[in-house]
């Protein structure tokens, strides 16, 4: 009878240890999921759009084409996401990186007014896109 109690106690301890190990594994996998959600939002969501627009504005204000090229690279994931739509957003997803690249070339050639004029449709598009998302 004592042997039976010990074996039951040992079995319950083993089950508790196994449960705790599974719980730690679940917490670890949940933390990976949350991290990936954060990464996806940072590259494809509104923070990425805001960062691209801020870096592009800083590039034009400082008249440095490197900032515009960084904005071009950071806009690629978001533009790739917009490429999956079935309306005129597809056209904008191709033209946004092209406009950022042309604006960098215009800054390099000292065409500052043209650089601002090329960036203006990007700001208007994202403003309209923000309005569409928030009005749903």
PyMOL commands that set and color helices and strands:
alter all, ss='L'
color gray80, all
select helices_A, chain A and resi 2-44+46-62+65-82+89-108+112-134
alter helices_A, ss='H'
color red, helices_A
deselect
rebuild
show_as cartoon
